């Protein structure tokens, strides 16, 4: 919850990693280069699959040989930046382990609202599950996302999937990374110029005030070097959704951007945690 005792500069430092991570520009510039090198070797099984009418409502699907499950990954960017292309460097950490990967694109603020983006990602998941996944992949679904994508990944646990013809519990593990789940503090940041949150919408769209429906395991990860507020955000969702017995994970020596290396790198903490999710059940 936002506090009148803090000034806007404090909120900016706590919530805008571009302000506090000195190497932000270099790290973000490296993502598309790393991803292009991977996708040059690993062409999608199905590219730019449309799941809605907006041109950004597309996903890429990479099927692993003898797939034993699927990782659905939702990119970050504070709901206002990036595409699925920048995080394709994650593929190597999963395809070689027999895990298919779906990389989800979505419309961005300020063209649409956070609520509309959440609806888009829900549609993406429904189309992927119903029309693209095979039986083995449907039986073992892990959903992850970074930053705003962490919010969007966790939001999938709040959906009544039976209303769209899916099983009630279509996901085994949800792994938000550096997620944002209580939105009111973002009103005090520069990002809100695009997000257009007010007190009512921030409250309505905050996941800490919703109940999860899907009986999936939940693990909430944050880089060890991230701000206190990013750590508090994950702790707040863990407390609100304590009935799912969530795990809280701090990735040592990782900032808001390098934390994704722990998911991408075979044998690293979050890569191992995600792969272990395919054994849950």
N, C-alpha and C positions, 0 to 999 in steps of 0.2 A: 504494500500500500504506500502511496506517495505521502511524504511528510512535509508539512510546512516548515519544519526545522532545517530542511536541506534546501540549498539553492539549486538553480538549474545547472550550474557548472558541475555540481556534485553528481547529479543524475546523468549528465553527459559523460563524465569520466567513468561512472559505474556501468553504463549501458552501451556506450559506443566504443567498441574495441579499436576502431581506427584512430581514436584519440590516444589510447594508452599502449598499443602494441607498435613499437618503433618500426618494425620491419613489415608493417601491413602491406605496403605497396608491392614489395618484392614477393611476399608470400602469395598475394592474390594474382600477381602477374604470372607466377609459376603454375598455378592450377590449370589454366587452359593449355599450357605447353605440355605439362605432364599428362593431361587427359588426352590430348591429340596424339601423343606418342602411343598411348594404350589403345585408343580406338583405331589407329592405323593397323594394329595387329588383330584387333578383336572387333569385327564388324557386327552390328546388332542383328539378331535373328529377325526382329521387326523394328523398323525405325520410324519415328514420328507417328506412332499410332494415335489417331484422334479419339478423344473420349468426350468431346464437347464441341460446340460451335466456335469458340474463341481460338484464334490461331496459335495461342500458347497452350491450349489444352491438348497436349500431346505427351507421349512417353516413349522411351526406347526400351526394348526388351532384349536381353542377352540370355539365351538358353545355354546352360552348362551341359556338357556331355554326361549322360546318366544322372540327371539332376535329382537331388534328394530334398530340394526345397528352394525357396526364393527369398532374396532380400529385396524389399521395396525401399528405395531411398529417396527422400525428399530434400532438395537443396535448400540452403539458407539464403540470406541476403536481406533480412529484415522486411520480408514481404514486398520489397521494392526493387530488388536487383537480382542478377544472375539468372542462369538457365541450367538445365540438366547437363549441358555439355561440360561445364567447369569441373564437375566432380566425377567424371568418368574414370579418373585415376583410381577409383575404388575397385574397379572390376577385377584386377589381378588378384586381389586378396580373397575373392570368393569363387570366381569361375573355375579356378584350378582345384578348388575344394569340392566341386560338384554342386555348387549353389548358383542357381540362375539369379540374374539381377535385373530389376526394373528401375529406371531413372525417370522421375516424374517432373514434368514441366507444369507451370501454372501461370495464370494472369497475375499482374503485379499492381500494387498500389502506386500512384493514386488513381489509376484508371478504375480499379475495383476496390472493394473493402476487404478487410481481413476475413470477415464472415463469408464473403463470396469466394475467396481463395480456399477457405476450408471446404466449402461445398464442391469446388472444383476437384480438390484432392480426394474427397470422398467418391466422386464420380469416377475418377481415375482408378481408384482401388476396385470399385465394383466392376468396371469394364475389364480390367486386368484379370481379376479373379474369375469372372464368368466366361470370358471369351478367349483368353490367352493362355492361362496356366493349365498344365496337365494335372493329372490326379496326384502325382507325387509332389508337385510344387504346391498344390492347394493344401495338402496335408501338413505342410511345414512352412509357414509364412512368418518371416521376421520383418518388422517395419522399423526403419530408423530414419532420422532426419537431423539436420544441423541447424542450430539457432532458430530462426523462424520455422525451418523445416522440422525442428524438434517439437514445436507446438503443433504443427500439422500432423506429425506422426502420432502424437499423443491423442489428438482430437479423434482419430479413427477408433479409439477405444470407447468413445461416447455414443457411437452410432448403433441404432437398432438395425442391424444388417438384414434381419429377416424381412423387413419392409421392402427390400429390393431383391428378394429371392436368394440371398446368401445365407449360409449358416449363421447362427447367433454368435459363434465364437470362431471367426475365420483366421485369427492371428494367434501365433504361439508366444511371441515376444515382441514387445515394443521397447525400442532403445533410443530415446531422445538424447541428443548430444548438445550441450550448451543451450538448452531450450529456454523459452520464455513463456510462462504460463499464467502470470498475474500481470495484466496489461496496463493498469493505471499508472505505474511509474513512467511509462513511455510517453505519457502526455507532456512530461517536463523535459523531453529531449528534442534535439533537432530532427530526429527521424519522424516525429509526428507531423511534420509538414507534408509528408507523403501518406502517412498512416491515417491521419484525420480522426484520431480518437478523441472522444470527449468522455466525461465521467460515466455516462450511461452506457455507451458502447464498450468502453474498456471493461466495465463490470459485466456486461452481458456476454462478452466474448472471452472472458478469462476462464481457463480450464479449472482453476482451483475452486471455482464455484459450481462446477458441474460434477455429476457422478459418472463414473465409468460403467459401461454396460458389458463390454467384452471381457470375458474371463481369460485374459492373457497375462503372462508374466511381464513385469515392468522393471526396467533398469534405467536409471537416470544418471547420465555421465556429464562431468564438467572438467575442463582442464584445470590442473592444480594451480596454474598461474593466473587464472581468470579472476575477475573482480568478486568482491564479497557478494554483490547483488546477484550475479549469475549463479553462485553457489546457493544463495538463499532461494532463488526461484525454483531450483530443482528440489530443494528441501521442502518448500511450501507445497509442491505437488505431491511429494512423497507423503507428507502429513495429511493432505486432503484426501488422498487415495490410499490410505493406509490399509484398507481392506484387501488390496492387491499385494500386500507385503512387498513393496518396492525395494529395490536395492539402490543405494547411492554410491556412485563411483567417482573418485577424483583421480584423474590421469596425471601422474607426476610430471612436472616440468613442461606441461603443455599449456599454450595460450589458446585464445578463442579460435585461431586458425590452424595451428599445428595439432590440435586435438584430433583432427580428422585423420592424421597420419596413423593414429592408433587403431582406427577402423580399417584403413587401407593396407596396412603392413601385415603380412602373414605372421602369426605368432604373437603379435602385439596385444595389449590388454583388451581393447574393445573388439578387435578382430576375433580373438579367442572367445570373448563373451558372446558375440553375435553367432559364431559358429556353434557354440554350445546350445544356443537357442533352438537349433534344429533337432536336438535330442530331447527337448522338453515334451512331455505328453504322457 
